[in-house]
Amino acid sequence: MASFKIEGGHKLKGTITPQGAKNEVLQILCAVLLTPERVVVNNVPDIIDVNKLIFILGELGVKVEKLNKNSYAFQADEINLDYLESADFKRDGGSLRGSIMIVGPLLARFGRGYIPRPGGDKIGRRRLDTHFEGFVRLGAKFRYNKEEYFYGVEADELFGTEMLLDEASVTGTANILMASVLATGTTTIYNAACEPYIQQLCKMLNSMGATIKGVGSNLLKIEGVKKLMGCEHTVLPDMIEIGSWIGVAVMTKSELTIKNVSWENLGQIPNVFRKLGIQFEKRGDDIYIPEQKSYEIQNYIDGSVLTVSDAPWPGFTPDLLSIVLVIATQAKGTVLIHQKMFESRLFFVDKLIDMGAKVILCDPHRATVIGQNFESALKATKMTSPDIRAGISLLIAALSANGTSIINNIEQIDRGYENIEARLKSIGAKIERIED
């Protein structure tokens, strides 16, 4: 396994262009299975999770053509369904949580879809009930092999229906949506996730000939069609990476410009960072962040401590709470971080405490951060990345710390951030990848 060696305490300066959105592209790549025609996808990030899914599609028989560094063409006209029941698929599919979203398209087009229990971040319980309850509502039969942790759904035909999702799951909504576009009749999905990722998927499917109404709301209405055509789709910039670069700039007291951020799709992100006292400017479609010598957390009107919590869109994304927590360690003031959705995502704070941060882990879901206003810098240490978002948060902490830090298990960071060390070096960071 590789590690990062980071010499902290250096100011950075320059311009960064965010990669394509990881959480969007995983859905978009699965959607290519819905048509035998050619689909071109642009702004595909070169990261481990995406490359694993492209590999799985290739093993399924999808023709994959790399057009340039971040653009691909896919054609799913000769699918090998036998791969789904092979030992290779049970290994390959189990290493990536996003692989769950191949089930909906396969069920819709071929009448069956299988998946091993997906892997991914170890951030707590991430159940799949919403996905499979939706497939069953559409008329599929569900089966589960407990010995092999292998899930399957089968149906001769899917029929539109009304359903109320038990949670506004992004991947669950995407999976059910992709199954319903080829179902007979009308499907209505209440409590649908409405993140920009889902909106992008809906726009792509509509461009392929689907009929989806209510895009951008939590009530989707889908009129089933007989077949879908090919299309060309461009992935949005990654809002989580944009928030991460803001964190890099703030914690290293650096001046940074983030290009082409798609402001209209950032939701609450700018507002939450402003509540932390961070200054930045909207310059066209860019974010300009000046050097922050100090930033003060806002209290509520009555003087009580600010709480930053996650919620389904248009609420604040849970993927940025780890970044907010790290930024708060050097703010002026106190904030309560409330991670509602995942019960293990705050467990990386012990590493920050080792670095000198003042953080009280109240319970698995809540942490109180007492900012030090840069009066006491974080200290370098050796640590291990537990998941993608905690990994980048620890990397940001190391960039701001006095001394040289080592971060092990950086495959977790590579899963979500494209060529991160080269991009950091381009703006002046002292970071080195060490291969074990």
C-alpha positions as CSV (number, residue, x, y, z in Angstrom):
1,M,0.0,0.0,0.0
2,A,1.1,3.5,-0.8
3,S,1.5,6.5,1.6
4,F,1.7,10.2,1.4
5,K,4.6,12.1,3.0
6,I,3.5,15.7,3.6
7,E,5.6,18.6,4.8
8,G,3.1,21.0,6.2
9,G,3.0,24.7,7.0
10,H,3.6,26.0,3.4
11,K,1.4,28.6,1.7
12,L,-0.1,27.6,-1.6
13,K,-1.1,29.7,-4.6
14,G,-2.6,29.1,-8.0
15,T,-5.6,27.8,-9.9
16,I,-7.4,24.5,-9.6
17,T,-10.0,23.0,-11.9
18,P,-12.3,20.4,-10.2
19,Q,-12.6,16.9,-11.5
20,G,-15.9,15.4,-12.7
21,A,-18.4,14.4,-10.0
22,K,-17.7,10.9,-8.7
23,N,-21.2,10.4,-7.3
24,E,-22.8,11.5,-10.6
25,V,-20.5,9.5,-13.0
26,L,-21.1,6.2,-11.2
27,Q,-24.8,6.5,-12.0
28,I,-24.2,7.7,-15.5
29,L,-21.9,4.8,-16.3
30,C,-24.5,2.3,-15.1
31,A,-27.1,4.0,-17.3
32,V,-25.2,3.0,-20.5
33,L,-26.5,-0.5,-19.9
34,L,-30.0,0.7,-20.8
35,T,-29.4,1.0,-24.5
36,P,-27.5,-1.0,-27.2
37,E,-26.6,2.3,-28.8
38,R,-23.4,4.3,-28.4
39,V,-23.2,6.6,-25.3
40,V,-20.4,9.2,-24.9
41,V,-19.6,10.5,-21.4
42,N,-17.3,13.5,-20.9
43,N,-15.5,14.8,-17.8
44,V,-15.1,11.3,-16.3
45,P,-12.6,11.5,-13.4
46,D,-9.6,9.2,-13.4
47,I,-10.1,7.7,-9.9
48,I,-10.1,4.2,-8.6
49,D,-13.9,3.8,-8.0
50,V,-14.8,5.0,-11.5
51,N,-12.1,2.8,-13.1
52,K,-13.3,-0.2,-11.2
53,L,-16.8,0.3,-12.6
54,I,-15.5,0.8,-16.1
55,F,-13.7,-2.5,-15.7
56,I,-16.8,-4.3,-14.6
57,L,-18.8,-2.9,-17.6
58,G,-16.0,-4.2,-19.9
59,E,-16.2,-7.6,-18.3
60,L,-20.0,-7.5,-18.8
61,G,-19.4,-7.1,-22.5
62,V,-19.8,-3.4,-22.9
63,K,-17.5,-2.0,-25.6
64,V,-15.4,0.7,-23.9
65,E,-13.4,3.2,-26.0
66,K,-11.3,5.9,-24.3
67,L,-11.7,9.0,-26.5
68,N,-9.3,11.2,-24.5
69,K,-8.1,11.6,-20.9
70,N,-11.5,12.2,-19.4
71,S,-14.0,11.1,-22.2
72,Y,-15.2,7.6,-23.0
73,A,-17.6,6.0,-25.5
74,F,-19.7,2.9,-24.3
75,Q,-21.8,0.5,-26.3
76,A,-23.8,-2.2,-24.5
77,D,-24.9,-4.2,-27.6
78,E,-23.4,-7.6,-26.6
79,I,-23.9,-8.1,-22.9
80,N,-22.5,-11.3,-21.3
81,L,-25.1,-12.0,-18.5
82,D,-23.2,-15.1,-17.5
83,Y,-20.5,-12.9,-16.0
84,L,-23.1,-11.8,-13.3
85,E,-23.0,-15.3,-11.8
86,S,-19.3,-15.9,-12.0
87,A,-16.7,-15.9,-9.2
88,D,-14.9,-13.0,-10.9
89,F,-18.0,-10.8,-10.7
90,K,-18.6,-11.7,-7.0
91,R,-15.0,-10.5,-6.4
92,D,-15.1,-7.4,-8.7
93,G,-18.6,-6.2,-7.8
94,G,-18.0,-6.7,-4.1
95,S,-15.1,-4.2,-4.1
96,L,-17.2,-1.2,-5.1
97,R,-20.4,0.2,-3.6
98,G,-21.4,2.0,-6.8
99,S,-21.7,-1.4,-8.5
100,I,-25.2,-1.8,-6.9
101,M,-26.5,0.6,-9.6
102,I,-26.0,-1.8,-12.5
103,V,-28.9,-3.9,-11.1
104,G,-31.7,-1.5,-12.1
105,P,-30.6,-1.1,-15.8
106,L,-29.9,-4.9,-16.1
107,L,-33.3,-5.7,-14.6
108,A,-35.1,-3.3,-16.9
109,R,-33.4,-4.4,-20.1
110,F,-32.6,-8.1,-19.6
111,G,-35.0,-9.2,-16.9
112,R,-32.4,-10.0,-14.2
113,G,-29.8,-8.3,-12.2
114,Y,-27.4,-9.6,-9.6
115,I,-24.9,-8.1,-7.2
116,P,-22.6,-9.2,-4.4
117,R,-22.8,-7.2,-1.2
118,P,-21.0,-4.0,-2.3
119,G,-17.9,-2.6,-0.6
120,G,-16.8,1.0,-0.3
121,D,-16.3,3.2,2.7
122,K,-16.5,1.8,6.2
123,I,-18.6,4.7,7.5
124,G,-21.5,2.7,9.1
125,R,-24.6,0.9,8.1
126,R,-25.5,1.5,4.4
127,R,-28.5,-0.7,3.8
128,L,-29.8,-1.7,0.4
129,D,-33.4,-2.2,1.3
130,T,-34.6,0.9,-0.5
131,H,-33.2,-0.4,-3.8
132,F,-34.7,-3.9,-3.6
133,E,-38.1,-2.8,-2.2
134,G,-38.4,-0.5,-5.2
135,F,-37.6,-3.3,-7.7
136,V,-40.2,-5.6,-6.0
137,R,-42.8,-2.8,-6.2
138,L,-42.1,-2.8,-10.0
139,G,-42.9,-6.5,-10.1
140,A,-39.5,-8.2,-9.7
141,K,-38.8,-11.2,-7.5
142,F,-36.1,-10.9,-5.0
143,R,-33.7,-13.5,-3.8
144,Y,-30.7,-13.5,-1.4
145,N,-28.0,-16.0,-0.8
146,K,-26.9,-15.5,2.8
147,E,-23.9,-17.8,2.5
148,E,-22.4,-15.8,-0.4
149,Y,-24.0,-12.4,0.4
150,F,-25.4,-12.4,-3.1
151,Y,-28.5,-10.4,-4.1
152,G,-30.7,-11.0,-7.2
153,V,-33.8,-9.7,-8.8
154,E,-35.7,-11.2,-11.8
155,A,-38.8,-10.2,-13.7
156,D,-40.3,-11.1,-17.1
157,E,-41.7,-7.6,-17.2
158,L,-41.7,-4.6,-15.0
159,F,-44.9,-2.6,-14.4
160,G,-45.2,1.1,-13.4
161,T,-46.5,1.8,-9.9
162,E,-46.7,4.3,-7.2
163,M,-44.1,4.1,-4.4
164,L,-43.0,6.0,-1.4
165,L,-39.3,5.5,-0.6
166,D,-38.5,4.8,3.0
167,E,-35.5,7.1,2.7
168,A,-34.4,9.7,0.1
169,S,-31.4,7.5,-1.0
170,V,-29.4,8.9,-3.9
171,T,-28.3,5.5,-5.2
172,G,-31.6,3.9,-4.4
173,T,-33.5,6.6,-6.4
174,A,-31.1,6.3,-9.3
175,N,-31.4,2.5,-9.4
176,I,-35.2,2.5,-9.2
177,L,-35.4,5.4,-11.8
178,M,-33.2,3.4,-14.3
179,A,-35.4,0.3,-13.8
180,S,-38.7,2.3,-14.3
181,V,-37.8,4.0,-17.5
182,L,-38.3,0.8,-19.5
183,A,-41.3,-0.5,-17.4
184,T,-44.8,-0.8,-18.8
185,G,-46.9,2.1,-17.6
186,T,-46.3,5.0,-15.3
187,T,-44.1,5.0,-12.2
188,T,-44.4,7.7,-9.5
189,I,-41.6,7.9,-6.9
190,Y,-42.3,9.9,-3.8
191,N,-39.5,11.0,-1.4
192,A,-37.0,10.7,-4.3
193,A,-33.6,12.1,-3.8
194,C,-33.2,15.3,-5.8
195,E,-29.4,16.0,-5.7
196,P,-27.8,17.5,-8.8
197,Y,-26.5,14.0,-9.5
198,I,-30.0,12.7,-9.8
199,Q,-31.1,15.7,-11.9
200,Q,-28.2,15.0,-14.2
201,L,-29.2,11.3,-14.6
202,C,-32.8,12.4,-15.4
203,K,-31.6,14.8,-18.0
204,M,-29.4,12.1,-19.6
205,L,-32.2,9.6,-19.6
206,N,-34.6,12.1,-21.1
207,S,-32.1,12.9,-23.9
208,M,-32.0,9.1,-24.5
209,G,-35.8,9.1,-25.0
210,A,-37.1,8.5,-21.5
211,T,-40.0,10.6,-20.2
212,I,-39.3,11.8,-16.7
213,K,-41.1,14.7,-15.1
214,G,-40.5,16.5,-11.8
215,V,-36.7,16.7,-12.3
216,G,-35.2,18.6,-9.3
217,S,-38.1,17.7,-7.0
218,N,-38.7,14.8,-4.6
219,L,-41.6,13.6,-6.7
220,L,-40.6,11.9,-10.0
221,K,-43.1,10.7,-12.6
222,I,-41.8,8.3,-15.2
223,E,-43.7,7.2,-18.3
224,G,-42.2,3.9,-19.4
225,V,-40.9,3.6,-23.0
226,K,-40.0,0.6,-25.1
227,K,-36.3,1.5,-25.8
228,L,-33.7,4.1,-25.2
229,M,-31.3,5.7,-27.7
230,G,-27.6,6.7,-27.4
231,C,-26.6,10.1,-26.3
232,E,-23.7,12.4,-25.2
233,H,-23.5,13.5,-21.6
234,T,-21.1,15.8,-19.7
235,V,-20.6,15.2,-15.9
236,L,-20.8,18.2,-13.5
237,P,-17.8,19.3,-11.5
238,D,-17.5,17.5,-8.2
239,M,-19.0,19.7,-5.5
240,I,-17.2,17.6,-2.8
241,E,-13.9,18.2,-4.4
242,I,-14.7,21.9,-4.6
243,G,-15.4,22.0,-0.9
244,S,-12.2,20.1,-0.3
245,W,-10.1,22.7,-2.2
246,I,-11.8,25.4,-0.2
247,G,-10.6,23.5,2.9
248,V,-7.0,23.3,1.5
249,A,-6.9,27.1,0.9
250,V,-8.3,28.1,4.2
251,M,-6.2,25.7,6.4
252,T,-3.0,26.7,4.6
253,K,-3.8,30.5,4.6
254,S,-3.5,30.4,0.9
255,E,-4.9,32.3,-2.1
256,L,-6.6,30.0,-4.5
257,T,-9.0,30.2,-7.5
258,I,-11.3,27.2,-8.2
259,K,-12.4,27.3,-11.9
260,N,-15.7,26.3,-13.4
261,V,-17.5,25.2,-10.2
262,S,-21.1,25.3,-11.6
263,W,-22.4,27.7,-8.9
264,E,-26.0,26.9,-9.5
265,N,-25.4,23.3,-8.4
266,L,-23.5,24.0,-5.1
267,G,-26.6,24.3,-3.0
268,Q,-25.9,25.1,0.7
269,I,-22.1,24.7,0.4
270,P,-21.2,28.4,0.0
271,N,-23.6,29.4,2.8
272,V,-22.2,26.8,5.3
273,F,-18.6,27.9,4.6
274,R,-19.7,31.6,5.1
275,K,-21.2,30.7,8.4
276,L,-17.7,29.4,9.4
277,G,-16.4,32.9,8.7
278,I,-14.6,32.0,5.4
279,Q,-14.3,34.7,2.8
280,F,-14.5,34.0,-0.9
281,E,-15.8,35.7,-4.1
282,K,-17.9,34.5,-7.0
283,R,-16.0,35.5,-10.1
284,G,-18.1,34.4,-13.1
285,D,-18.3,30.6,-12.6
286,D,-15.1,30.6,-10.4
287,I,-14.6,30.8,-6.7
288,Y,-11.8,33.1,-5.6
289,I,-10.5,32.5,-2.1
290,P,-8.2,35.1,-0.6
291,E,-5.7,34.4,2.2
292,Q,-7.6,33.8,5.4
293,K,-5.5,35.0,8.4
294,S,-8.5,34.5,10.6
295,Y,-12.1,33.4,10.3
296,E,-14.8,33.5,13.0
297,I,-17.6,31.0,13.3
298,Q,-21.0,32.7,13.4
299,N,-23.3,32.0,16.4
300,Y,-27.0,31.8,16.1
301,I,-29.0,35.0,16.6
302,D,-29.6,34.1,20.3
303,G,-25.9,33.6,20.9
304,S,-26.0,29.8,21.0
305,V,-23.4,27.6,19.3
306,L,-23.7,27.0,15.6
307,T,-24.6,23.4,14.5
308,V,-23.6,22.2,11.0
309,S,-25.5,19.0,10.1
310,D,-26.2,17.0,7.0
311,A,-29.6,16.4,5.4
312,P,-30.9,15.2,2.0
313,W,-30.6,17.7,-0.8
314,P,-31.1,20.7,-0.8
315,G,-29.6,20.3,2.7
316,F,-25.9,20.1,3.3
317,T,-24.1,17.1,1.9
318,P,-22.7,14.6,4.5
319,D,-19.6,14.2,2.3
320,L,-18.3,17.6,3.4
321,L,-18.9,17.4,7.1
322,S,-15.4,15.9,7.6
323,I,-13.9,18.9,5.7
324,V,-16.0,21.4,7.8
325,L,-14.8,19.7,11.0
326,V,-11.1,20.1,10.0
327,I,-11.6,23.7,9.0
328,A,-13.3,24.5,12.3
329,T,-10.2,23.3,14.3
330,Q,-8.4,26.6,13.3
331,A,-11.4,28.9,13.3
332,K,-12.2,31.4,16.0
333,G,-15.2,30.1,18.0
334,T,-17.0,26.8,18.5
335,V,-19.2,24.6,16.3
336,L,-21.2,21.4,16.8
337,I,-20.8,18.9,13.9
338,H,-23.9,16.6,13.7
339,Q,-23.4,13.7,11.3
340,K,-26.9,12.2,11.1
341,M,-26.6,9.8,8.3
342,F,-23.6,7.6,9.1
343,E,-22.6,6.4,12.6
344,S,-18.8,5.8,11.9
345,R,-17.9,8.8,9.9
346,L,-16.6,11.0,12.8
347,F,-14.3,8.3,14.2
348,F,-11.3,9.9,12.4
349,V,-11.3,12.8,14.9
350,D,-8.9,10.9,17.2
351,K,-6.2,11.6,14.6
352,L,-6.9,15.3,14.8
353,I,-6.8,15.2,18.5
354,D,-3.4,13.6,18.3
355,M,-2.4,16.6,16.1
356,G,-3.5,19.0,18.8
357,A,-7.0,19.8,17.7
358,K,-9.6,20.5,20.4
359,V,-12.4,18.2,19.5
360,I,-14.9,16.5,21.8
361,L,-16.5,13.4,20.3
362,C,-19.9,13.6,22.0
363,D,-21.2,10.3,20.5
364,P,-20.9,8.5,17.1
365,H,-22.9,11.2,15.4
366,R,-21.8,14.5,17.1
367,A,-18.5,16.3,17.7
368,T,-17.9,19.7,19.3
369,V,-14.9,21.6,17.8
370,I,-13.3,24.4,19.7
371,G,-11.3,26.5,17.2
372,Q,-7.8,27.7,18.0
373,N,-7.8,30.7,15.6
374,F,-4.3,29.6,14.3
375,E,-2.8,30.4,17.7
376,S,-1.7,26.8,18.1
377,A,-0.9,25.0,14.9
378,L,-1.6,21.4,14.4
379,K,1.4,19.1,14.8
380,A,2.5,16.5,12.3
381,T,1.9,12.9,12.9
382,K,1.6,9.5,11.3
383,M,-2.0,8.3,10.5
384,T,-4.1,6.0,8.4
385,S,-6.9,7.1,6.1
386,P,-10.2,5.2,7.0
387,D,-12.4,6.4,4.1
388,I,-12.4,8.8,1.2
389,R,-13.7,11.9,3.0
390,A,-11.8,11.4,6.2
391,G,-8.7,10.7,4.1
392,I,-8.8,14.1,2.3
393,S,-9.6,15.8,5.6
394,L,-6.5,14.3,7.3
395,L,-4.5,15.4,4.2
396,I,-5.8,19.0,4.6
397,A,-4.8,18.8,8.3
398,A,-1.3,17.6,7.4
399,L,-0.8,20.4,4.9
400,S,-1.5,22.9,7.6
401,A,0.5,21.2,10.4
402,N,4.0,22.0,11.6
403,G,6.4,19.2,10.5
404,T,6.2,16.2,8.3
405,S,3.2,13.8,8.4
406,I,2.7,10.4,6.9
407,I,-0.7,9.2,5.8
408,N,-1.1,5.4,5.1
409,N,-3.8,3.6,3.1
410,I,-4.0,6.4,0.6
411,E,-5.9,4.2,-1.8
412,Q,-8.9,5.5,0.1
413,I,-8.1,9.0,-1.1
414,D,-7.3,7.8,-4.7
415,R,-10.8,6.3,-4.8
416,G,-12.3,9.8,-4.9
417,Y,-9.6,12.3,-5.9
418,E,-7.9,12.3,-9.3
419,N,-4.1,12.7,-9.3
420,I,-4.3,14.6,-6.0
421,E,-0.6,14.8,-5.2
422,A,0.3,16.3,-8.7
423,R,-2.4,18.8,-8.4
424,L,-1.3,19.8,-4.9
425,K,2.3,20.1,-6.1
426,S,1.1,22.4,-8.9
427,I,0.0,25.0,-6.4
428,G,3.1,24.6,-4.2
429,A,2.4,21.8,-1.7
430,K,5.2,19.6,-0.4
431,I,3.8,16.2,-0.9
432,E,5.4,12.9,-2.0
433,R,3.8,9.5,-2.8
434,I,5.7,6.6,-1.2
435,E,5.2,3.2,-2.6
436,D,5.6,0.4,0.0
